[in-house]
């Protein structure tokens, strides 16, 4: 399989998985993946950005697909939420080799930082409550998902050698 086809396939699979997991979460736990205090469990897939650049486009596309297909999404979220995910995944890819005692802590915090700034601002526009409070709530939710489920996924993939099997030729 050529590199372009492999990249597009990986990005599409990641996008589909992100959107499907987020819809499933919203079905099982309504509101838990949206609004001010949220823990979007599909955000754990951000760790894939440590292993393949295809995750950058895949995560952003998955976020966009969910936001477009979820009836409760607001129009600004199509752009802002997807942009936050795109920037966070790109920053994770760029910082994939920056670790603290072998753990990519700076990268793991990128989704919390970008989403806090961008989605926190967006929530302030739509529902009020003050930017700092909204940003804090978003950062807590993102950080909790990445530092728990994301960490488990990261180490699970690495221990089994899956990144090399899945994302290299």
C-alpha positions as CSV (number, residue, x, y, z in Angstrom):
1,X,0.0,0.0,0.0
2,X,1.5,3.4,-0.9
3,X,2.1,6.0,1.8
4,X,-0.7,8.4,0.8
5,X,-3.3,5.6,0.8
6,X,-2.0,4.3,4.2
7,X,-2.1,7.9,5.6
8,X,-5.7,8.5,4.4
9,X,-6.8,5.1,5.7
10,X,-5.4,5.7,9.1
11,X,-6.9,9.2,9.3
12,X,-10.3,7.9,8.2
13,X,-10.3,5.1,10.7
14,X,-9.3,7.4,13.5
15,X,-12.0,9.9,12.5
16,X,-14.7,7.3,12.4
17,X,-13.6,5.8,15.7
18,X,-13.6,9.3,17.4
19,X,-17.1,10.2,16.0
20,X,-18.6,6.8,16.8
21,X,-17.2,6.7,20.4
22,X,-18.4,10.2,21.1
23,X,-21.9,9.5,19.8
24,X,-22.0,6.2,21.8
25,X,-21.0,8.1,25.0
26,X,-23.6,10.7,24.4
27,X,-26.2,8.0,23.9
28,X,-25.2,6.1,27.1
29,X,-24.4,9.2,29.2
30,X,-26.3,12.2,27.7
31,X,-24.5,15.5,28.0
32,X,-21.2,14.0,29.3
33,X,-19.4,14.6,26.0
34,X,-20.8,18.1,25.5
35,X,-21.4,21.4,27.4
36,X,-19.2,23.0,29.9
37,X,-18.2,20.1,32.2
38,X,-17.4,17.3,29.8
39,X,-15.3,14.3,29.6
40,X,-15.2,13.3,26.0
41,X,-13.7,9.8,26.3
42,X,-12.8,9.7,22.6
43,X,-10.2,12.3,23.4
44,X,-8.1,9.4,24.7
45,X,-7.5,8.7,21.0
46,X,-5.3,11.9,20.9
47,X,-2.5,9.6,22.1
48,X,-2.4,8.2,18.5
49,X,-0.8,11.5,17.6
50,X,2.3,10.4,19.3
51,X,2.6,7.5,16.8
52,X,1.3,8.8,13.5
53,X,0.8,12.2,11.9
54,X,-2.4,10.7,10.3
55,X,-3.9,11.2,13.8
56,X,-3.8,15.0,13.4
57,X,-6.2,15.0,10.4
58,X,-8.1,12.0,11.8
59,X,-8.9,13.5,15.2
60,X,-9.8,16.9,13.7
61,X,-12.1,15.2,11.1
62,X,-13.7,13.0,13.8
63,X,-14.4,15.9,16.0
64,X,-15.9,17.8,13.1
65,X,-18.0,14.8,12.0
66,X,-19.4,14.5,15.6
67,X,-20.0,18.2,15.9
68,X,-21.8,18.4,12.6
69,X,-23.9,15.2,13.2
70,X,-24.8,15.9,16.9
71,X,-28.1,17.9,17.1
72,X,-27.0,19.8,20.2
73,X,-23.8,21.2,18.6
74,X,-23.7,24.9,18.0
75,X,-22.4,26.3,14.7
76,X,-19.3,27.9,16.2
77,X,-18.3,24.5,17.6
78,X,-17.9,23.1,14.0
79,X,-14.9,25.4,13.6
80,X,-13.6,26.1,17.2
81,X,-13.8,22.5,18.6
82,X,-12.3,21.0,15.5
83,X,-9.5,23.6,15.4
84,X,-8.7,22.9,19.1
85,X,-8.4,19.2,18.3
86,X,-6.3,19.9,15.2
87,X,-3.9,22.1,17.1
88,X,-3.7,19.8,20.1
89,X,-3.0,16.7,17.9
90,X,-0.4,18.7,15.9
91,X,1.3,19.8,19.1
92,X,1.3,16.3,20.4
93,X,3.0,15.0,17.2
94,X,5.6,17.8,17.4
95,X,6.3,17.0,21.1
96,X,6.2,13.2,20.8
97,X,9.8,12.8,21.9
98,X,9.6,15.3,24.9
99,X,9.1,13.2,28.0
100,X,9.3,13.4,31.8
101,X,11.0,10.1,32.9
102,X,9.8,8.4,29.7
103,X,6.2,9.7,30.0
104,X,5.1,12.3,27.3
105,X,3.5,14.6,29.9
106,X,3.9,17.8,27.9
107,X,2.1,16.2,25.0
108,X,-0.6,14.7,27.2
109,X,-1.5,18.2,28.4
110,X,-1.8,19.7,24.9
111,X,-5.5,18.8,24.4
112,X,-6.3,20.3,27.8
113,X,-4.5,23.5,27.0
114,X,-5.9,24.1,23.5
115,X,-9.4,23.1,24.3
116,X,-9.4,25.2,27.5
117,X,-8.5,28.3,25.5
118,X,-10.6,27.7,22.4
119,X,-13.6,25.8,23.7
120,X,-13.5,27.8,26.9
121,X,-13.9,31.0,24.9
122,X,-16.6,29.4,22.7
123,X,-18.6,28.4,25.8
124,X,-18.2,32.0,27.2
125,X,-19.7,33.3,23.9
126,X,-22.7,30.8,23.9
127,X,-23.6,30.3,27.6
128,X,-21.7,32.9,29.5
129,X,-20.2,32.0,32.9
130,X,-16.9,33.8,32.4
131,X,-13.9,32.6,30.3
132,X,-11.7,31.5,33.2
133,X,-14.3,29.3,34.7
134,X,-15.2,27.7,31.4
135,X,-11.6,27.2,30.5
136,X,-10.9,25.6,33.8
137,X,-13.8,23.2,33.5
138,X,-12.8,22.2,30.0
139,X,-9.2,21.7,31.0
140,X,-10.2,19.5,34.0
141,X,-12.3,17.3,31.7
142,X,-9.6,17.0,29.0
143,X,-6.8,16.5,31.5
144,X,-8.7,13.8,33.4
145,X,-9.4,11.8,30.2
146,X,-5.9,12.1,28.8
147,X,-4.1,11.5,32.1
148,X,-6.2,8.4,32.9
149,X,-7.7,6.7,29.8
150,X,-5.2,8.3,27.4
151,X,-2.3,7.1,29.6
152,X,-3.7,3.6,29.7
153,X,-4.1,3.5,25.9
154,X,-0.6,4.9,25.4
155,X,1.1,2.3,27.5
156,X,-1.2,-0.5,26.3
157,X,-0.2,0.3,22.7
158,X,3.5,0.6,23.5
159,X,3.7,-2.5,25.6
160,X,2.2,-4.6,22.8
161,X,4.3,-2.9,20.1
162,X,1.2,-1.9,18.2
163,X,2.4,1.5,16.9
164,X,5.1,-0.2,14.9
165,X,2.7,-2.8,13.6
166,X,-0.1,-0.4,12.8
167,X,1.5,2.7,11.6
168,X,4.7,1.7,9.7
169,X,5.1,0.1,6.4
